[in-house]
Amino acid sequence: METGQLVAALAAGVQSDRVLFREQDTAPYECDGLTMFKAKPKVVVLPETRDEVCHVLKTCKALGVPVVARGAGTGLSGGALPHADGVLLVMAKFSRILEIDEDARIARVEPGVRNLAISEAVSHLDLYYAPDPSSQIACSIGGNIAENSGGVHCLKYGLTVHNVLSVTVALDDGSIVTVGSDALDSAGYDLLALTIGSEGLLAVVLEVTVRLLPKPEEMRVVMAAFDDVTKAGDSVGNIIAAGIIPAGLEMMDGPAVAAVEDFVKAGYPLDAEALLLCEVDGTKEEVADELARVEAILKESGATMLRVATNEEERLLFWKGRKSAFPAVGRISPDYYCMDGTIPRKHLSLVLRRMREMSERYGLRCANVFHAGDGNLHPLILFDANDPDEVKRAEDFGAEILELSVEVGGTITGEHGVGIEKINEMCVQFSSDELTQFHTVKAAFDPTGILNPGKAVPTLNRCAEFGKMHIHHGQMPHPELERF
Amino acid sequence: MALVETLCTRLAAKEPVSVIGGGTKSFLAGRLKDEPVSMQEHSGIINYEPTELVLTAKSGTTLQEIEACLSDARQMLPFEPPRFGVQSTIGGVMASGLSGPRRMHLGSARDCVLGVRLINGLGQHLKFGGEVMKNVAGYDLSRLSVGAYGTLGILTEISVKVLPIPENEQTQVLECSQAEALATLIRIGRRPYPLSAASWIGGALYIRLSGAANGVESAASAIGGETLKTADLFWSGLRDMTATEFNPAGEWLWRISVAPTTPTNTLDAFCFDWAGGQRWLVTQPDDYSPFELAARLGGHATCFARDRESGTGMQPLESGILRLNQRVKEAMDPHGLINRGRLLEEAH
């Protein structure tokens, strides 16, 4: 279709200055947080009203033009990568907080509202929104719905799906429905659970109602060093076996600790084979109780060093190290691939051992950061993109890690989403019948397939090669964000 | 695998199939059109590692067996599903999606599901989700199947998140009106107390606190009231709905799900749970007015009467949502073969 024709059809229902089609205007939208994939959209629309969103959808459906919705564009799997023949629907101008109900502890917000802005808006009420993805200062709640975003506190407080009450969406035909409600459950099938994490393939988010939680009275963090990764992994199991669910439980291996300490000077011991950060929160009494028990367990589990942050400043410093792991690794290697598999925690030492073997076999270094509480592993494979052979080896290394994750009963993506990046690996995790079932569910919402086509679920004849997140010369997309 | 294979073969041959678990919740939703097959023989815990906080079981495994196994490791199903009989199976628990008092704090049945295996309407045995806490690969068809009464697929295996049994629990009782109870909960809901249940029944508000001893104690003294000595008995009675109020002779019991802060004078509930989110009331037999009431309040009603003979007892769906429900059903079971009559038929 001619660009001019499409622009004219869109401008019939969208204010003309909100429709961009000149190359210099559309170029800034050519990728999201995963910069290795780029495509210039034919048209970018920045709607400001629901009517405009619905007009775009109706028009595109009638013309058979793909529509890719985009929030803040911080996603790490290319979920908001534009379609070269399609419309990029940028929801950034839907940025109002519509209602805060402190009695009901809910907030009603537009999809372009930033994740952290919700917590900031209710902070004076001693409330907050729990899911805290690392990009929370920039990522939008609409994008969080698309990806079912987590964060470092999700073992205790859950993912987006556990903290959202309802979502109002525009369907492919421009009709508007609300799934979920202010009640804790709704009649009929759980379309809310289906919508959350659907990566923009089922509907476009127009409004979100989130649950708010009372802020914990106190948060304390303890740092523990181990001379053996297995011991560190076992200590996590021991904490949970003792009936404690910490607010945060993070692990780094020796190479990650070394990279971070050199970068941040967080006071991490450089001789550690593994470092654990364990945060407890709640009322003062609860925290004192739990902290004492956690310390005892870590000691019994063979920690070679234990330190409790003595004040808020030190607590934040301990966390800063962990949160700086990605950029820190970016400093010691020209490039790295970040993987996102989740594994049953009991297989941690096996997986780490197998990865060490792979590291030797491929001749590439690998640093590991690990959401130890929930089994989400982020191996960072270090390589040089200027060496084609290294690129090939890094890709194969990454593919083997993801296959290993599936082999031990885990998943190819814990929190970054499939998007375009891991679309081929979906074939490792799911059978043809399972992928076909995903496609029929998609067709139930979007029979002509205009919403974010080519993402999240591969066609059956596509299962070929593995793709990965590629960071060139430490240049993270959105370098201002903490990544962890 | 014999039963699973038989069911796959029958569905692949486009033969209608109905399944039940222990049959303890047959009074809920619509009556099955076809003679059901019980999943009870498809039983057994497949994988349970306490430190992973995950249990996987075949769908015919009884809730009793699962709870006994968890309790040996001092763990529990976080959502306290109601037990209407010892034959109750984990498949039935998930198919109905019901949750008990702890739901307000630790999440619902749907929240705790991590993965399922199911047989779709084409007779294909499929696996979705997994045995890990974080998994965003593919649409969340596991949670979609919770509360679907088996109509989107026959559940054969279920993985759930489990949690430690709290070290300490204490229940405070405050005598007050229902309106006062709700006001109290709105107030203390703003504080980071370790609440694990909050219900009003029989002129008193019951607040359960769970966790570290000192935290429970200090919250209890801040909240006030009397400490209940028979707390376990009280909460299991509420969870399993064995209290006499839930079994009214000659009347119909209704569950109304509304926003927790919905004023108490808008509906004549004899009990609320989930800090106001789940309300219980009774009507005369064949009185379906709770549907209209719930719709007006922005919630939904479910009929819990054991002698209802027609309909699904489920809130009629608004047209846009109904259409999506029908399309999702068609996507999972294109020939409409599984559990005919249980959920959507009446709405067609």
Interface residues (C-beta under 8 A of the other chain):
Chain A: D101 E102 D103 A104 R105 L125 D126 L127 E147 N148 G150 C154 L155 G158 L159 V161 H162 S175 I176 V177 V179 S181 D182 A183 L184 D185 S186 A187 G188 Y189 D190 L191 A193 L194 I196 G197 S198 L202 P214 K215 P216 E217 V236 G237 N238 I240 A241 A242 G243 I244 I245 G282 T283 E285 E286 A288 D289 E290 T342 I343 P344 R345 K346 H371 G373 D374 G375 N376 G409 G410 T411 I412 T413 G414 E415 H416 G417 V418 K422 M426 Q429 F430 S431 D433 E434 Q437 F438 T440 V441 K442 A443 A444 F445 A456 V457
Chain B: E49 P50 T51 E52 L53 V54 R74 G97 R103 M104 G107 S108 R110 D111 N120 L122 Q124 L126 K127 F128 G130 E131 V132 M133 K134 N135 V136 A137 G138 Y139 D140 L141 R143 L144 V146 G147 A148 L152 L163 P164 I165 P166 E167 I186 G189 R190 R191 P192 Y193 P194 G211 A212 A213 N214 G215 E217 S218 A219 S257 V258 A259 P260 T261 W274 G277 Q278 G298 G299 H300 T302 M314 Q315 P316 L317 G320 I321 L322 L324 N325 R327 V328 K329 E330 A331 M332 P334
